[in-house]
Amino acid sequence: MTLDAALPILVTMAAASYFQTVTGFGLGMIAVGVVSGLHLAPVAVIAMVASLVTLANSAMALPGKLHHVDWRAVLFATIGILPSVVVGVLALEYLSQAASGILHFVLGAVVMYGGVTAAFRPASLPERSSNVSFLVSGVLGGVLSGMFGVSGPPLIFQFYRQPFSLIGIRCALIFIFTVTSSVRTAFNAWQGQISQETLAVAVTAVPVVALATLVARAWPPPLSLKASRRLAYSVLMVIGAGLMLPAVLAMFA
């Protein structure tokens, strides 16, 4: 890959890493959305690169801050998300194309509705949710990941509603998405699906991601917890619209 081709990818990775460090999510979503949307690299390649550089992002973002994390919440969410990814993959195989499109639209509408309603009420819950609710959010996130490659919405919504500190929320989300990225990367490596091109792009991107993460740690944007919640819920609206759009376009194709 030439420098001209690699430069916009690296800039996107830097911006996505900064965003994930200050919010706890978004690296994969931004990287895949922008790079594939601009046709800078194949979706499969950039998705794998995003998984690999997520490990670098977490390695720089989490040290010294893990004591802020509610580990029971993370444990139950992780227990839910890992096996349910398989359920999502299997469910997608059994759905017809039409049924998959309808489900895409419905899920997108639900995610958008959740983002809209929460954005108007950005205050946290008065008490921490039960461990079962974190397990359920993990299960829903895993199914979404298996079916559509989008695991974030249920987990983002669940954690940002909690009476946790902002640093605790984003570190918890970074840790969970790092675990899922690690499992996905290990599985793809076992299947021999990590190409030399993917490794080359990832190796080139790691220093950029590390630098962007350090910048985000040192100079985060001056957002209050309420403003951060509004930002997270706004992103959920975008994700919801993105899930709905393919189904809508298919109706008029």
Number of C-alpha atoms within 10 A of each C-alpha: 10 6 9 8 11 15 13 15 22 22 16 20 30 24 20 25 35 28 20 26 28 23 24 26 28 22 27 26 18 19 25 26 17 18 20 17 12 11 10 14 18 12 16 13 19 24 20 24 26 25 21 24 27 28 22 20 28 23 15 18 26 18 10 8 12 15 11 16 19 14 13 12 21 22 16 20 29 23 16 22 29 21 15 20 24 16 17 21 18 14 14 17 11 10 12 10 11 12 12 18 20 17 17 22 21 16 17 24 19 15 23 25 16 19 27 16 12 21 20 10 13 19 17 17 12 9 10 13 15 11 14 13 14 25 21 19 25 31 27 23 28 32 27 24 23 23 22 15 17 17 24 25 27 21 27 24 19 19 25 28 21 17 16 19 12 22 18 21 22 25 28 27 24 26 23 22 26 21 18 20 20 16 14 16 20 14 13 13 12 10 9 9 14 18 11 9 12 20 15 12 21 23 14 14 24 21 16 20 28 23 16 23 28 18 14 19 16 9 11 15 11 8 12 10 17 16 14 18 26 21 17 23 27 18 18 26 24 15 21 24 17 17 23 23 16 14 20 14 9 10 11 6 6
